[in-house]
């Protein structure tokens, strides 16, 4: 599963600096608009203490972590949906990611070149650009459906009109209550506002107390997951980093994983212990294909032991002896922390 999180925001708010810190990269993070033109991409592993503990118990020769791809997308400006500042190109880059990390500058610095400085206003500028992009896209979709496939148009016309009204009111579609079929339909259209969003409030480590801008950003907590982090500190290349440095990086990566509505199951063995990222609600049959097509094709059953039981008994044999191994079929919904051994025949 190619999981991607796009880092967006206005120019010069710390996007590339955050990207460098998350991915241990060294892309340009200079003080002028559109320093980034082409999106920078890097794959990082998802922190998972459980995986390494399991690997240690069974003495695996190899340990393989789940991954997320982070994409550093160039700064948007007002009017991007009309093509301002290469805006259409940048907005299309956002359409290719699964979730959005929106960086907002929450400290004042006269030396930083920026087109505006007001955190709430900055959030609204970006939101308006992705809203307008989606409005235009829905108009195009409706036009194409009505011309080419009236049956599909009739099925989804009501939902698309609800979405249009929602967007015209200045609301993001990720706040709509939708069923799985509706959500998947809108995601397949490559709409931007249906994507989940984390806001990273880029703070000044020397001016955290009585920070007016942080008080403003707290207003957004009702509709977004907001993390307050000093991005500059995260990216310092020095031996003595602040205590919270690794913790904050881990927190961003972990929250990005959760933002995508994912959780983890494991395959455990002497040759390899591996974590697998899947959407919550995934069945054993669907998960089997993630490992190999043949496993799904010849699926017989799944032997399941939960992580907590495995680390308590420290072996498959003992867990089975004490009744902690379940035998499940194709429709079993995999839980976070399940250790699964698929039985199959092809």
C-alpha positions as CSV (number, residue, x, y, z in Angstrom):
1,X,0.0,0.0,0.0
2,X,1.7,3.2,-1.2
3,X,0.8,5.6,1.7
4,X,1.6,9.2,1.1
5,X,1.4,12.3,3.3
6,X,1.8,15.7,1.6
7,X,3.3,18.6,3.5
8,X,1.6,21.9,2.4
9,X,1.3,25.5,3.5
10,X,2.1,29.1,2.4
11,X,5.7,29.8,1.2
12,X,8.4,30.0,3.9
13,X,6.4,28.5,6.8
14,X,8.8,25.6,7.5
15,X,7.5,22.9,5.1
16,X,10.9,21.9,3.7
17,X,12.6,22.1,7.1
18,X,10.0,19.8,8.5
19,X,10.4,17.4,5.5
20,X,14.2,17.4,6.1
21,X,13.7,16.6,9.8
22,X,11.1,13.8,9.2
23,X,13.1,12.1,6.4
24,X,16.7,13.0,7.3
25,X,17.0,14.7,4.0
26,X,18.8,17.8,2.9
27,X,16.5,19.6,0.4
28,X,16.7,23.3,0.0
29,X,14.8,25.3,2.7
30,X,15.7,28.8,1.7
31,X,14.1,32.1,2.6
32,X,12.3,33.0,-0.6
33,X,8.9,31.9,-2.2
34,X,8.9,28.8,-4.4
35,X,12.3,27.6,-3.3
36,X,10.6,24.2,-3.9
37,X,9.1,23.7,-7.3
38,X,9.1,19.9,-7.9
39,X,7.8,17.9,-5.0
40,X,10.5,16.2,-2.9
41,X,9.7,12.7,-1.8
42,X,11.1,10.4,0.8
43,X,10.0,7.1,2.5
44,X,10.3,6.8,6.3
45,X,9.6,3.9,8.7
46,X,6.8,3.9,11.1
47,X,8.0,3.8,14.8
48,X,6.8,0.5,16.3
49,X,8.2,-0.8,19.6
50,X,6.0,-3.9,19.4
51,X,7.6,-5.0,16.2
52,X,11.1,-5.0,17.6
53,X,10.0,-6.7,20.8
54,X,8.4,-9.5,18.8
55,X,11.5,-9.9,16.7
56,X,13.6,-10.1,19.8
57,X,11.4,-12.8,21.3
58,X,11.6,-15.1,18.3
59,X,15.2,-14.0,17.4
60,X,14.3,-13.1,13.9
61,X,17.2,-12.7,11.4
62,X,15.3,-9.7,9.8
63,X,12.9,-7.0,11.0
64,X,10.8,-5.1,8.5
65,X,8.9,-1.9,9.5
66,X,5.9,-0.4,7.8
67,X,6.6,2.8,5.9
68,X,5.0,6.2,5.0
69,X,6.0,8.4,2.1
70,X,6.3,12.1,2.8
71,X,6.0,14.6,0.0
72,X,7.3,18.2,0.3
73,X,4.9,20.2,-1.9
74,X,5.7,23.8,-2.9
75,X,4.1,26.7,-1.2
76,X,0.6,27.7,-2.2
77,X,-0.5,31.3,-2.5
78,X,-3.9,33.1,-2.8
79,X,-5.3,32.4,-6.2
80,X,-3.5,29.0,-6.6
81,X,-6.7,27.4,-8.0
82,X,-6.6,29.9,-10.8
83,X,-3.0,29.1,-11.6
84,X,-1.3,31.8,-9.5
85,X,2.3,30.9,-8.5
86,X,2.2,27.6,-10.5
87,X,-0.8,26.8,-8.3
88,X,-2.6,24.3,-10.5
89,X,0.6,22.2,-10.6
90,X,1.0,22.3,-6.8
91,X,-2.7,21.5,-6.2
92,X,-2.5,18.5,-8.5
93,X,0.5,17.3,-6.5
94,X,-1.8,17.3,-3.4
95,X,-4.3,15.2,-5.2
96,X,-1.8,12.4,-5.4
97,X,-1.4,12.0,-1.6
98,X,-3.6,10.2,1.0
99,X,-3.4,12.8,3.8
100,X,-2.3,16.4,4.3
101,X,0.1,17.9,6.8
102,X,-0.5,21.6,6.8
103,X,2.3,23.7,8.3
104,X,1.3,27.1,9.8
105,X,3.8,29.6,11.1
106,X,3.0,30.7,14.6
107,X,5.8,33.1,15.4
108,X,6.8,36.5,14.1
109,X,10.1,37.0,12.4
110,X,10.6,40.1,10.2
111,X,13.5,38.4,8.4
112,X,11.2,35.7,6.9
113,X,9.7,36.5,3.6
114,X,6.0,35.7,3.6
115,X,3.0,37.0,1.8
116,X,1.0,37.4,5.1
117,X,1.3,36.6,8.7
118,X,-1.8,35.6,10.6
119,X,-2.1,31.9,11.5
120,X,-5.9,31.8,11.2
121,X,-5.9,33.8,8.0
122,X,-3.1,31.6,6.6
123,X,-5.2,28.5,7.3
124,X,-8.2,30.0,5.6
125,X,-6.1,31.0,2.5
126,X,-5.0,27.4,2.0
127,X,-8.5,26.0,2.8
128,X,-10.1,28.3,0.3
129,X,-7.6,27.2,-2.5
130,X,-8.4,23.5,-2.0
131,X,-12.1,24.2,-1.6
132,X,-12.2,26.2,-4.9
133,X,-10.2,23.4,-6.6
134,X,-12.8,20.9,-5.5
135,X,-15.7,23.0,-6.6
136,X,-14.2,23.3,-10.1
137,X,-13.4,19.6,-10.1
138,X,-17.0,18.6,-9.1
139,X,-18.4,20.8,-11.9
140,X,-16.2,19.0,-14.4
141,X,-17.1,15.6,-13.0
142,X,-20.9,16.4,-13.2
143,X,-20.5,17.6,-16.8
144,X,-18.6,14.5,-17.9
145,X,-21.0,12.1,-16.1
146,X,-24.1,13.7,-17.6
147,X,-22.6,13.4,-21.1
148,X,-21.0,10.0,-20.9
149,X,-22.8,7.9,-18.3
150,X,-26.2,9.1,-17.2
151,X,-26.6,6.0,-14.9
152,X,-23.6,6.9,-12.8
153,X,-24.6,10.6,-12.9
154,X,-28.1,9.7,-11.5
155,X,-26.6,7.6,-8.7
156,X,-24.1,10.2,-7.5
157,X,-25.8,13.5,-8.4
158,X,-27.4,14.0,-5.0
159,X,-24.1,13.4,-3.2
160,X,-22.2,15.7,-5.5
161,X,-24.7,18.5,-5.0
162,X,-24.4,18.1,-1.2
163,X,-20.7,18.3,-1.6
164,X,-21.0,21.5,-3.7
165,X,-23.2,23.2,-1.1
166,X,-20.9,22.2,1.7
167,X,-17.8,23.6,-0.2
168,X,-19.6,26.8,-1.1
169,X,-20.2,27.3,2.6
170,X,-16.4,27.2,3.1
171,X,-16.4,23.7,4.7
172,X,-14.1,20.9,4.0
173,X,-15.5,17.6,2.8
174,X,-13.6,15.6,5.4
175,X,-16.1,16.9,8.0
176,X,-19.0,15.3,6.2
177,X,-20.5,12.1,7.7
178,X,-20.3,9.6,4.8
179,X,-20.5,5.8,4.4
180,X,-17.6,3.8,3.1
181,X,-19.0,3.7,-0.5
182,X,-19.5,7.5,-0.6
183,X,-16.0,8.1,0.9
184,X,-14.3,5.9,-1.7
185,X,-16.2,7.5,-4.5
186,X,-15.1,11.0,-3.5
187,X,-11.5,9.8,-2.9
188,X,-11.4,8.3,-6.4
189,X,-12.3,11.6,-7.9
190,X,-9.1,13.0,-6.4
191,X,-10.9,15.7,-4.3
192,X,-8.5,17.5,-2.0
193,X,-10.8,18.4,0.9
194,X,-11.9,14.8,1.5
195,X,-8.4,14.0,2.7
196,X,-7.6,14.0,6.4
197,X,-5.5,16.9,7.7
198,X,-3.0,17.5,10.5
199,X,-2.1,21.1,11.3
200,X,1.5,21.6,12.5
201,X,1.8,24.9,14.4
202,X,5.4,25.9,13.8
203,X,6.3,27.7,17.1
204,X,9.3,29.6,18.3
205,X,11.0,27.6,21.1
206,X,12.0,30.9,22.8
207,X,8.5,32.4,22.8
208,X,6.0,29.7,23.7
209,X,4.5,31.4,26.8
210,X,1.9,34.1,26.2
211,X,2.0,33.3,22.4
212,X,-1.0,35.1,20.9
213,X,-0.7,33.0,17.7
214,X,-0.9,29.8,19.6
215,X,-4.1,31.0,21.3
216,X,-5.5,31.6,17.8
217,X,-4.5,28.3,16.5
218,X,-6.2,26.5,19.4
219,X,-9.5,27.7,17.9
220,X,-8.9,25.2,15.1
221,X,-8.6,22.2,17.5
222,X,-12.3,21.3,17.1
223,X,-12.0,20.5,13.4
224,X,-8.4,19.4,13.1
225,X,-5.6,17.5,14.9
226,X,-3.2,20.3,15.8
227,X,0.4,19.6,16.9
228,X,2.5,22.5,18.3
229,X,6.1,21.9,17.4
230,X,9.2,24.0,16.8
231,X,10.3,22.8,13.4
232,X,13.6,24.7,13.5
233,X,14.6,22.8,16.6
234,X,13.7,19.4,15.0
235,X,16.1,20.1,12.2
236,X,19.2,21.3,14.1
237,X,22.2,19.3,13.1
238,X,24.0,19.2,16.4
239,X,24.9,16.5,18.9
240,X,22.9,17.7,21.8
241,X,19.3,17.9,20.7
242,X,16.4,18.9,23.0
243,X,14.7,16.0,24.8
244,X,11.5,16.4,22.8
245,X,13.2,16.3,19.4
246,X,12.9,12.5,18.6
247,X,9.6,12.4,20.5
248,X,8.1,15.1,18.3
249,X,9.3,13.4,15.1
250,X,7.9,10.1,16.3
251,X,4.6,11.8,17.2
252,X,4.2,13.3,13.7
253,X,4.9,10.0,11.9
254,X,2.6,8.1,14.3
255,X,-0.2,10.6,13.9
256,X,0.2,10.5,10.2
257,X,-0.2,6.8,10.3
258,X,-3.4,7.1,12.4
259,X,-4.7,9.9,10.2
260,X,-4.8,7.5,7.3
261,X,-7.1,5.2,9.4
262,X,-4.5,2.5,9.5
263,X,-3.4,-0.1,12.0
264,X,-1.0,-2.9,12.2
265,X,-0.8,-6.7,12.1
266,X,2.3,-8.8,12.2
267,X,3.8,-11.9,10.7
268,X,6.4,-13.4,13.0
269,X,9.1,-16.0,12.3
270,X,12.8,-16.8,12.6
271,X,13.6,-15.7,9.1
272,X,11.6,-12.4,9.3
273,X,9.3,-10.5,11.6
274,X,7.3,-7.8,9.7
275,X,4.6,-5.2,10.4
276,X,1.9,-4.7,7.8
277,X,-0.2,-1.6,7.6
278,X,-3.9,-2.1,6.7
279,X,-7.1,0.0,6.8
280,X,-9.1,-0.5,9.9
281,X,-11.9,-3.0,9.1
282,X,-9.9,-5.1,6.7
283,X,-10.7,-8.8,6.5
284,X,-8.2,-11.6,6.8
285,X,-8.9,-12.5,3.1
286,X,-8.0,-9.0,1.9
287,X,-5.0,-8.8,4.2
288,X,-3.7,-12.1,2.8
289,X,-3.3,-10.5,-0.6
290,X,-1.1,-7.8,0.9
291,X,1.5,-10.5,1.7
292,X,1.1,-12.5,-1.6
293,X,-1.6,-13.1,-4.2
294,X,-1.1,-16.9,-3.8
295,X,-1.9,-16.7,-0.1
296,X,-5.3,-15.0,-0.9
297,X,-6.0,-17.3,-3.8
298,X,-5.4,-20.4,-1.8
299,X,-6.7,-19.1,1.5
300,X,-7.8,-21.9,4.0
301,X,-7.8,-20.2,7.4
302,X,-5.8,-17.8,9.6
303,X,-4.2,-18.6,12.9
304,X,-4.4,-15.5,15.1
305,X,-2.6,-14.6,18.4
306,X,-2.8,-11.1,19.7
307,X,0.4,-9.3,20.6
308,X,-0.5,-9.0,24.3
309,X,-0.9,-12.8,24.5
310,X,2.2,-13.5,22.5
311,X,4.5,-11.4,24.7
312,X,3.0,-12.9,27.8
313,X,3.5,-16.6,26.8
314,X,6.5,-15.8,24.5
315,X,5.8,-18.6,22.1
316,X,3.2,-19.8,19.7
317,X,3.1,-23.3,21.3
318,X,2.4,-21.9,24.8
319,X,-0.2,-19.4,23.5
320,X,-2.0,-22.2,21.7
321,X,-1.8,-24.5,24.8
322,X,-3.6,-21.9,26.9
323,X,-6.3,-21.2,24.3
324,X,-5.0,-17.9,23.1
325,X,-4.8,-18.9,19.4
326,X,-7.9,-18.3,17.3
327,X,-8.7,-20.0,14.1
328,X,-10.4,-17.6,11.8
329,X,-11.9,-17.5,8.3
330,X,-12.0,-15.1,5.4
331,X,-14.3,-12.6,6.9
332,X,-12.4,-12.1,10.2
333,X,-11.8,-8.4,10.8
334,X,-8.1,-8.0,11.7
335,X,-7.5,-6.1,15.0
336,X,-4.5,-3.9,15.7
337,X,-1.8,-6.0,17.1
338,X,-2.9,-9.3,15.7
339,X,-0.1,-11.8,14.8
340,X,-1.3,-13.9,11.9
341,X,-0.1,-17.1,10.2
342,X,-2.1,-17.7,7.0
343,X,-2.7,-21.3,5.9
344,X,-3.2,-21.7,2.2
345,X,-2.9,-24.2,-0.6
346,X,-2.4,-23.5,-4.3
